[in-house]
């Protein structure tokens, strides 16, 4: 019986279609099960039918002949009807699971990319189970999957969960279509189990699995049971002890099961989970430990709200919106009936117990942070802020509604807000704002206390302006805080509004001076120097004017003293000395009339400067150009244009860098090129495509470039005038013509010399001819040398007549 149970559990785990590409393993399990049934003198024909219903791709192609051979070897009678059942089941499996084969292939591709697909190396015929289980170094074991494999499994489960039967199949056979839909939806659970077995340490896969189970529990699906849900949540936290989100899911599971009526909600079990997670030393960060305590607090608070909603609204949910009973409808409402407005005794007792448990949780969390993380006062401030708001809006009204518990719940919220402004120094401006609002909600017992309450509120405002200062940055993991400049602006606005309504002209003026000095100190002290421009724009909004559409002013230069002058309250002429009250507005008018005029000029946004390293030098990157490498030799310029224009935006120019060649059309590509865009955003989009897209079956690399693409002009494209019409071309043409004429003259002189030699052999050369030849030879002179005047020869003068002498 144990062996039979083991076989059925194995077939349930891998025989539901989650291992289509590993059909040879699944088929081997079915063969062993069939042999086991024959040894127990049981029929094995149903095993072959169940195997035929399991998608295995090529593993079931010869299933009919294998069944016949098996039955003949074991003397089992196999009828024609049995063979038809096996064939019909195989066709049904192909038709039902055929559309999901592509997701199985994607899983194999991801596993192969991470090097964990070695199980396919074993023979499909003779399965050596000992070799599989005792492989050297665990090479064939499971549990080595990474993020890529986990992502493929999540896509596979989404395809199963959101599968819809085609309309024509639904119209043909509705019952069969519903059955097919249920089978494919149940396949998602098997795929999840296979995924967490392959990738047990990937947080995203466990979170997707838990979300799927929570959804099935909410719709009361029979596919999931309470033990299965608890097992998955505990395994997730055990395999990923470093994950705060998975431990929070383990804490939230108690609330989910309690709301579904499957278990009893126990806050002590939640604190045990947190203590075990902290003792494991996988969460040394104080922010992570505080987040776990906050998760327990949120879970208990939601349980209180859930009990109240179910008891008061007949099974309603606490996160639903409800209209106010402003208009009385016909009939009696639950608010008018005191008996119907009350909750049952069991629910009331549970709520009271949970309120006490919640307050104990707050005390335990604060004691833990104070003992183990003394310097982490920012986290304690967040804890007390959450507690103060819970006491003010939930616990105090809830305890006050119980008969005889008014004194126990009164003042607890104000005490928590007072603790909030003292736990961390300097406090956040928002903490003071919440404290003052809570103080103003407190009731008074006599007319004299009304004026004392307003005077105390004025003192709280003045204390808040003096105490707020620079605050340390709070880690994102412990919760998001409002921007400090905006919170300070809100506090100052509330102070001015309070003085405008309940104060005199003197008190209003003094409040405006205090506000202006506070803003000056914020800017002069360099509060948040990194983002001074941003926070300065937020802080210099006219404090007395909160109307929509108001403009913001900004400092005209980077000088802090000049910028501090811009931080003025909404009163004309306010200074450190006396203020001329003739220009001050009365208390009934809006401060908008005297606010500082807004400046419509927006400061240009500074663009980041990137560097490109070439060798040992850094050059500034061109803001519009990228360098594309790993290009194929056949890639052309227009291939880059077509690729990047469709994905990144308009392209100015694209150029493949090629080697020099004297033969046109034979310029070999160097394997890289440049692409220049019109916008800076296009460059950022192109950088995200590196190692993502490819051209001609090769992934490309995209980096920044320090040279523009437009500067690389192809040969022949840089001419302003057509070839031959430029100034240099005309000058060169004249040189060629002059050289040609000189060559022709030289040929003529050579011919004359040859003729003269022929004549000289017969007699003397005439003097006239010799003179002509010598003159023609002297005519060849270098360029730039002036023609010399011919020297007068003495022999050329006529001799004197002796007779005359």
Secondary structure, DSSP 8 states (H G I E B T S, - for coil): -HHHHHHHHHHHHHSSSS-GGGHHHHHHHHHHHHHHHHHTT---HHHHHHHHTS--GGGGTTHHHHHHHHHHHTT----HHHHHHHHHHHHHHHHHHGGGHHHHHHHHHHHHHTT--GGGGS-SSS--HHHHHT-GGGTT-S----HHHHHHHHHHHHHHHT----HHHHHH-HHHHHHHHHHHHHHHHHHHHHHHHH-TT-HHHHHHHHHHHHHHHHTT-TT--HHHHHHHHHHHHHH-TT-HHHHHHHHHHHHHHHHTTSS---HHHHHHHHHHHHHTTS---HHHHHHHHHHHHHHHHHHHHHHHHHHHTTS--TTS------S--SS--TTT-HHHHS--HHHHHHHHHHHHHHHHHHHHHHHHHHHH-TT-HHHHHHHHHHHHHHIIIIIHHHHHHSTT-HHHHTTHHHHHHHHHHHHSSS--HHHHHHHHHHHHTS--SSHHHHHHHHHHHHHHHHHHHHH--------GGG-----HHHHHHHHHHHHHHHHHHHS-HHHHHHHHHHHHHHHHHHHHTTTTGGGHHHHHHHHTS-TT---TT------SSS-HHHHHHH---SSTT--SS---TTSS--TTS-GGGGS---------------EEEETTEEEE--TTEEEEES--TT--HHHHHHHHHHHT--EEEEEEEE---SSTT---EEEEEEEEESSHHHHHHHHHTTTT-BSSS-B-EEEE-SS-STTS--TTSS-SS-TT-SHHHHHHHHHHHHHHHHHHHHHHHHHHHHHHHHHHTTS---HHHHHHHHHHHHT---TT---------GGGS----TTT-
